[in-house]
Amino acid sequence: MASKQLILNAFVEMCSGHQSPGLWRHPDDNSHEFNNVEHWVELAKLLEEAKIHGIFIADVLGGYDVYNGNLETAIRSGAQWPVNEPLAVVSAMAAATQSIGFGVTVSTTYEQPYHLARRLSTVDHLSKGRLGWNIVTSYLDSAARNMGFKDQLPHDERYAKADEYVKVIYKLLESSWRDDAVALNREKGIYTHPERVREINHQGKYFTVSGPHICQPSPQRTPLILQAGASKAGKLFAAQNAEGIFVSAHSPTVCAKNIAEIREIAKTQFGRDPSNIKVLALVTPILGKTEEAARAKFNEYKQFASNEGALSLFCGWTGIDLGKYGDDEELRHVESNAVRSTVEGYAKFSPAQSKWTKHTIAEHISIGGNGPVLVGTPAQVADGLQTWVKEADVDGFNLAYALFPQSFKDIIELLLPELKVRGLFWDDYAVPKGTYRENFYEKPGQTGPLDEHVAESYRWKAGVDAKDHVIPE
C-alpha cells in the first residue's frame, strides 16, 4: 500500500445537503444554516484545529432543471437550491483562522477576467495568501439562460474560452505589476513606482483587456489553481494549468486512466513534473467505532435521503432527463446510448443481475453524490482510502458530508487518528500561517506557482526592466 501523506479538503457548498440531498431533514444536520456567517466561521475553526488542508467550496450558477424539464423537484427537495455566492464568506473564515486554505469555484464562462482578477487578489490579500481558485467552465443550461445566453457555448469552445481567460488572469496577476512596484516611500511621496506597473494590452478572440491590474500583487499573486475535467479538452487544460485536480467516480479504476493521461500530457507537452499535479478524489466517509455502528448510521441516513433530489442532481450532471422513463424501466435496455452508457458506468460494480431503474440510480447517489460512500470503522475506511491511492494514484481526498458538521467531527475524532498511525496524515501544517500553496506542496516559501508552471513564465520579477520582460501571449 502507498504510504504518502494525504491532502485532505472538506467538500462543501453554500447550500443545504450538498452531495446528500434531503439529509437537511435529519434532526442533527445544520447545513440549512448556510446563510449565517457563524456557520462557516465555526467550520473553518473546527477543521483548522484538526489540520485539514483546506475547505473546497463548490458552486453552480443555475438550478438543476433537467429532471422533468423544470426546477420544481430541486426547489422542493433543496437539491443544491438555494445556493449562495461562495467567495464572499472566505474573508470571514480567514479572519478566524491562520493556516487553513480555501478553494473556491468560479466559472470562466460568465464573468469578465478583469473583474474576477480583482476579486481573487482582494481575497488573497485578506486571507494572507490562502485562496485557491477552482476553475470551471459551467455545465448547466440554466446558468447560460440566467447569464443572457440562449444556450451554453459548445463544450470545447467553453474550454477554448477558458484557455484565453486564464492567460488574461495570469497577465493581470503576474505581469502587470513588478514584484517590487509598491514602495510606500513616505519621504519621497512614492506609494507605487509607476514605471513598475504596466498595461497588458490583451487582444484575443474572446477578451480585450488593456489593464493594468487594479490590485497590487497579493501574497500568492495567482491563487492555487484547482480544476476538474475528464474530457479531452478538460484534460489538456488541466495538464497545463492545474496544481490540484478534483475527480469524482464510484471506483478508482474509473478515473485511473484519466489521471495517468493528464500527468503524461503535463510531462510531454508542458514540461511539468507529473507528481506536482495533486489529484483529490471525492469520498463520503460514514464512520463508527464498530462496523455495525457505521452500518446503522448509514441506514439511518438513508431514511432521510431524497431520491427525487438525487435525480435532480444526476440529471443536471449528465444532461439526461430520467423523468422520461418509467419507474420500473430497465435503463440498460432503453434506446438512448447516452442513458445506457451512463447507467453502465454506475452498474459496473453491482451484481450483473441487478435491475437499474431511475430509482436505483437515485438510491445509489442519494448519499455521497457521484463518489463512493465508505462505511465502516476507521481502519476499514482508511483501507478504502489507501485502495484509491494505490489503484488510481490519487494524492488525497475531498471529504463530503452526510450530516453537517457531524460528519466532519466523525472524521476528526475517528478517521484522522487512524491515518496518523499509518503515516498518512501530518501532525501540523507544513507552514503554520503559510499560504495555501505552501501547505499544499509542503514547501516553505513556495507562495507563487512552481517554476515549471505556466503562470510563472508571466511573473514580472523585482529588478527586471519592463523592456526585458516580454508578456507571454
LINRA-V57501 format. One record per backbone hydrogen bond with DSSP energy under -1.0 kcal/mol. CO is the residue of the C=O (numbers start at 1). NH is the residue of the N-H. Records with the same first field share a line. If there is no record, write none. Layout:
CO: NH ; NH
This chain:
7: 397
8: 53 ; 54
9: 399
10: 56
12: 58
13: 15
14: 84
16: 18
17: 20
20: 23
21: 306
22: 25
23: 26
26: 29
30: 33
31: 34
33: 36
37: 41
38: 42
39: 43
40: 44
41: 45
42: 46
43: 47
44: 48
45: 49
47: 52
48: 51
53: 101
54: 10
55: 103
56: 12
57: 105
63: 65
66: 69
67: 70
71: 75
72: 76
73: 77
74: 78 ; 79
78: 80
86: 89
89: 93
90: 94
91: 95
94: 97
101: 55
102: 132
103: 57
104: 134
106: 136
112: 116
113: 117
114: 118
115: 119
116: 120
117: 121
118: 122
119: 123
120: 124
121: 125
122: 126
123: 127
124: 129
125: 128
129: 436
130: 102
131: 224
132: 104
133: 226
134: 106
136: 108
140: 144
141: 145
142: 146
143: 147
144: 149
145: 148
154: 158
155: 159
156: 160
157: 161
158: 162
159: 163
160: 164
161: 165
162: 166
163: 167
164: 168
165: 169
166: 170
167: 171
168: 172
169: 173
170: 174
171: 175 ; 176
174: 460
176: 198
178: 181
181: 193
184: 186
185: 189 ; 190
190: 185
191: 183 ; 184
193: 196
194: 197
196: 178
202: 209
207: 204
209: 202
210: 200 ; 201
220: 222
224: 133
225: 243 ; 244
226: 135
227: 246
231: 235
232: 236
233: 237
234: 238
235: 239
236: 240
237: 241
238: 242
243: 278
244: 227
245: 280
247: 282
251: 254
252: 256
255: 259
256: 260
257: 261
258: 262
259: 263
260: 264
261: 265
262: 266
263: 267
264: 268
265: 269
266: 272
273: 276
274: 277
278: 245
279: 395 ; 396
280: 247
281: 398
283: 400
284: 374
286: 376
290: 294
291: 295
292: 296
293: 297
294: 298
295: 299
296: 300
297: 301
298: 302
301: 304
306: 310
307: 311
308: 312
309: 313
310: 314
311: 315
312: 316
313: 317
314: 318
315: 319
320: 322
321: 324
322: 325
326: 329
330: 333
336: 340
337: 341
338: 342
339: 343
340: 344
341: 345
342: 346
343: 347
344: 348
347: 350
351: 354
356: 331
357: 361
358: 362
359: 363
360: 364
361: 365
362: 366
365: 369
372: 284
374: 286
376: 288
377: 381
378: 382
379: 383
380: 384
381: 385
382: 386
383: 387
384: 388
385: 389
386: 390
387: 391
388: 392
389: 393
395: 7
396: 281
397: 9
398: 283
399: 11
403: 407
404: 30
405: 409
406: 410
407: 411
408: 412
409: 413
410: 414
411: 416
415: 419
416: 420
417: 421
418: 422
419: 424
420: 423
424: 6
431: 434
435: 439
436: 440
437: 441
438: 443
443: 446
445: 447
450: 453
453: 456
455: 458
456: 459
460: 179
461: 464
465: 468
466: 469
